[in-house]
C-alpha cells in the first residue's frame, strides 16, 4: 500500500463535527454581534453602536434585577461552598459508613430531580411558610439557590480532596498539631483550588438559574434571567442581546478560570 | 455493631454527622423536604383559588391520565394530557437521537485529535455547556423567528417570498433542545472514546473489515457505555424541559414541564400539578435506575 491508511478516520465524521461546532457557535456569535446593532432589529445590521448597552445600563428594572442576581449568587455560592467543604471533609477519605448512600443521594438530588419538579416543590413549601410567617423577602431565593448549588460546589472540592496526600496531615498530627491547626495549615492550603472552583461553579449556576427562581420569587423579585424570560414575550430589542452578552462574558470567563484551576497540581 | 465500635470510631462518626449537618439541613429544607410535601399534596383536593383543601382525595392522581366526560359522566383517557405526555416522550427521544447523530462524530473527531489539541476542542464544547440555557435558547429563537436571520437571508436571496413559520412549532422545540443539550451528549461520549484502544481498530482492518464494519462491530461496542450515558443525560432533562418549550413553543406546544406549571397558574389545581410532578420524577428515576443497572452489568462483564 503506497497511500497511508489512517485507521482513525471515519468517512464524514470530520464534516459532521465541523458542522456541529459551527451550529453550536453561530447563534451565540450572532447574538453577540447584534447586541452592537444601532438599529432596533435583531436581524438587519444597521451599524455599530453601544446604544443597547447604554439603554440596558440605564434601565432601572435591569439595574434592580442585576443587583438582586448578584446578591443571591454571592450568598448562595458562599453558603453552598462552606457547607460543601464540611460535607466533603466528612465523606472523603473515610471507610464506607452507615447512611453513606443516603447522604450521597441527598447531595446529588438537585442534579437528578428535574428542575421543574424541584421548582414546584419549593413553590408549594414556601407558599406554606409565606402564609404562616408573612415573610416574603429574598431569603427564600437564597436558600433555594444554596440547595441546588451544593452538588456543584461539592463535586470539585471532593475531587480535589481525594487527590490529596494523607501523609502530610498525619505528619502534622504526629507533631502535636490540633485537628483545627491541621485543617487550617495543611488541608486548607492544598484544598483552595478545589474550593475556588466549586465556589465559581456555584456562582455561575446560581446566576444562570431560571426555572427555580421563576417559581420561588415573590412579586417584584426578578433576577436577570427571569426578567429576560418575561421580556421575551414582548417585542424583543437588542437590549436583551446586550444583557445576554454580558452574562455570556461572565460565564465564559468563569469557565476558563475553572478549567485552568483544574490543571493546577498541588 | 455499635457495641463493637471503639470510642475513637464513635467520635469519628459523631464528627462526621456534625460536619454533614449544615449541608443536610439546607438540602432538607430546600430539596428533599419540599419533595415529600409535594407527594402529600398530590393526595389532597384542590382549593378553589389555588392551594389545597386538607382533605384526602385520589382525584389528582386520577386526573393525570383520565378524565370524566362533562356530558355523560363516563370515564375516558385524558386526550389533552396523553398528547402532551406523548409529545414530551417523542420530542425527547428525537432530541436524544439527533444529539447522538451530531455528538458521536464530534466526540470521535475530538478524541482522534493529537493529545495537546483535545483540551482546546473540549473547551469549545464545555463553554456552551456552562452558559445560560435561556440565553442559548434565545440565540436560536433569534435565528429562526419570522423576522430572524434565517428567514431574512432566505427572503433576501429570493428563495422564498414569505417567512417560513418555524418558531412556535414542535420543530422549533426540537431544534432548541438539540442545541441546548448537545454538549451533554458529547461529554460522556468523549470520555469513553478517549480511552478507545486503536490497536483493536487496526486489528479489524487487518482482518479486511471496511470502515463501516469497524465502526459498527469494533468501535460502537467499545464506546457503548458512553453512548448510554450520553443518551440518558440528554433524555432526562429533555423530558423535564420547561424553558425551551416555553420560549420555543409559544404556549400552544406544551410539554410535561409546561403542563405542570399550568396547574399552578391558570389551572389552579395544585394537587394535579403535584401528581404530574411526581409522575415526571418517577419516569426520570426509572430511566436513571435502568442506566445504573446497565452500567453495573457492563462493569461486571469487563471486570
Boltz contact constraints between the chains, C-beta under 6 A:
constraints:
  - contact:
      token1: [A, 7]
      token2: [B, 201]
      max_distance: 6.0
  - contact:
      token1: [A, 7]
      token2: [B, 202]
      max_distance: 6.0
  - contact:
      token1: [A, 7]
      token2: [B, 205]
      max_distance: 6.0
  - contact:
      token1: [A, 8]
      token2: [B, 112]
      max_distance: 6.0
  - contact:
      token1: [A, 10]
      token2: [B, 215]
      max_distance: 6.0
  - contact:
      token1: [A, 11]
      token2: [B, 211]
      max_distance: 6.0
  - contact:
      token1: [A, 13]
      token2: [B, 105]
      max_distance: 6.0
  - contact:
      token1: [A, 13]
      token2: [B, 108]
      max_distance: 6.0
  - contact:
      token1: [A, 13]
      token2: [B, 109]
      max_distance: 6.0
  - contact:
      token1: [A, 14]
      token2: [B, 109]
      max_distance: 6.0
  - contact:
      token1: [A, 16]
      token2: [B, 105]
      max_distance: 6.0
  - contact:
      token1: [A, 17]
      token2: [B, 105]
      max_distance: 6.0
  - contact:
      token1: [A, 17]
      token2: [B, 106]
      max_distance: 6.0
  - contact:
      token1: [A, 17]
      token2: [B, 109]
      max_distance: 6.0
  - contact:
      token1: [A, 20]
      token2: [B, 102]
      max_distance: 6.0
  - contact:
      token1: [A, 20]
      token2: [B, 106]
      max_distance: 6.0
  - contact:
      token1: [A, 24]
      token2: [B, 128]
      max_distance: 6.0
  - contact:
      token1: [A, 27]
      token2: [B, 139]
      max_distance: 6.0
  - contact:
      token1: [A, 27]
      token2: [B, 140]
      max_distance: 6.0
  - contact:
      token1: [A, 27]
      token2: [B, 143]
      max_distance: 6.0
  - contact:
      token1: [A, 28]
      token2: [B, 139]
      max_distance: 6.0
  - contact:
      token1: [A, 30]
      token2: [B, 149]
      max_distance: 6.0
  - contact:
      token1: [A, 31]
      token2: [B, 139]
      max_distance: 6.0
  - contact:
      token1: [A, 42]
      token2: [B, 142]
      max_distance: 6.0
  - contact:
      token1: [A, 43]
      token2: [B, 147]
      max_distance: 6.0
  - contact:
      token1: [A, 43]
      token2: [B, 148]
      max_distance: 6.0
  - contact:
      token1: [A, 43]
      token2: [B, 149]
      max_distance: 6.0
  - contact:
      token1: [A, 43]
      token2: [B, 152]
      max_distance: 6.0
  - contact:
      token1: [A, 83]
      token2: [B, 22]
      max_distance: 6.0
  - contact:
      token1: [A, 83]
      token2: [B, 23]
      max_distance: 6.0
  - contact:
      token1: [A, 86]
      token2: [B, 19]
      max_distance: 6.0
  - contact:
      token1: [A, 87]
      token2: [B, 20]
      max_distance: 6.0
  - contact:
      token1: [A, 87]
      token2: [B, 23]
      max_distance: 6.0
  - contact:
      token1: [A, 89]
      token2: [B, 19]
      max_distance: 6.0
  - contact:
      token1: [A, 90]
      token2: [B, 16]
      max_distance: 6.0
  - contact:
      token1: [A, 90]
      token2: [B, 19]
      max_distance: 6.0
  - contact:
      token1: [A, 90]
      token2: [B, 20]
      max_distance: 6.0
  - contact:
      token1: [A, 106]
      token2: [B, 27]
      max_distance: 6.0
  - contact:
      token1: [A, 106]
      token2: [B, 32]
      max_distance: 6.0
  - contact:
      token1: [A, 109]
      token2: [B, 31]
      max_distance: 6.0
  - contact:
      token1: [A, 110]
      token2: [B, 31]
      max_distance: 6.0
  - contact:
      token1: [A, 114]
      token2: [B, 240]
      max_distance: 6.0
  - contact:
      token1: [A, 114]
      token2: [B, 280]
      max_distance: 6.0
  - contact:
      token1: [A, 114]
      token2: [B, 284]
      max_distance: 6.0
  - contact:
      token1: [A, 116]
      token2: [B, 240]
      max_distance: 6.0
  - contact:
      token1: [A, 116]
      token2: [B, 242]
      max_distance: 6.0
  - contact:
      token1: [A, 116]
      token2: [B, 257]
      max_distance: 6.0
  - contact:
      token1: [A, 116]
      token2: [B, 260]
      max_distance: 6.0
  - contact:
      token1: [A, 117]
      token2: [B, 277]
      max_distance: 6.0
  - contact:
      token1: [A, 117]
      token2: [B, 280]
      max_distance: 6.0
  - contact:
      token1: [A, 117]
      token2: [B, 281]
      max_distance: 6.0
  - contact:
      token1: [A, 120]
      token2: [B, 260]
      max_distance: 6.0
  - contact:
      token1: [A, 120]
      token2: [B, 277]
      max_distance: 6.0
  - contact:
      token1: [A, 121]
      token2: [B, 34]
      max_distance: 6.0
  - contact:
      token1: [A, 121]
      token2: [B, 35]
      max_distance: 6.0
  - contact:
      token1: [A, 121]
      token2: [B, 38]
      max_distance: 6.0
  - contact:
      token1: [A, 122]
      token2: [B, 34]
      max_distance: 6.0
  - contact:
      token1: [A, 124]
      token2: [B, 37]
      max_distance: 6.0
  - contact:
      token1: [A, 124]
      token2: [B, 38]
      max_distance: 6.0
  - contact:
      token1: [A, 124]
      token2: [B, 41]
      max_distance: 6.0
  - contact:
      token1: [A, 125]
      token2: [B, 34]
      max_distance: 6.0
  - contact:
      token1: [A, 125]
      token2: [B, 37]
      max_distance: 6.0
  - contact:
      token1: [A, 143]
      token2: [B, 30]
      max_distance: 6.0
  - contact:
      token1: [A, 144]
      token2: [B, 30]
      max_distance: 6.0
  - contact:
      token1: [A, 146]
      token2: [B, 26]
      max_distance: 6.0
  - contact:
      token1: [A, 147]
      token2: [B, 26]
      max_distance: 6.0
  - contact:
      token1: [A, 147]
      token2: [B, 27]
      max_distance: 6.0
  - contact:
      token1: [A, 147]
      token2: [B, 30]
      max_distance: 6.0
  - contact:
      token1: [A, 147]
      token2: [B, 31]
      max_distance: 6.0
  - contact:
      token1: [A, 150]
      token2: [B, 23]
      max_distance: 6.0
  - contact:
      token1: [A, 208]
      token2: [B, 132]
      max_distance: 6.0
  - contact:
      token1: [A, 210]
      token2: [B, 134]
      max_distance: 6.0
  - contact:
      token1: [A, 210]
      token2: [B, 243]
      max_distance: 6.0
  - contact:
      token1: [A, 211]
      token2: [B, 242]
      max_distance: 6.0
  - contact:
      token1: [A, 225]
      token2: [B, 134]
      max_distance: 6.0
  - contact:
      token1: [A, 232]
      token2: [B, 247]
      max_distance: 6.0
  - contact:
      token1: [A, 244]
      token2: [B, 135]
      max_distance: 6.0
  - contact:
      token1: [A, 247]
      token2: [B, 132]
      max_distance: 6.0
  - contact:
      token1: [A, 248]
      token2: [B, 131]
      max_distance: 6.0
  - contact:
      token1: [A, 251]
      token2: [B, 130]
      max_distance: 6.0
  - contact:
      token1: [A, 251]
      token2: [B, 131]
      max_distance: 6.0
  - contact:
      token1: [A, 252]
      token2: [B, 127]
      max_distance: 6.0
  - contact:
      token1: [A, 255]
      token2: [B, 127]
      max_distance: 6.0
  - contact:
      token1: [A, 255]
      token2: [B, 130]
      max_distance: 6.0
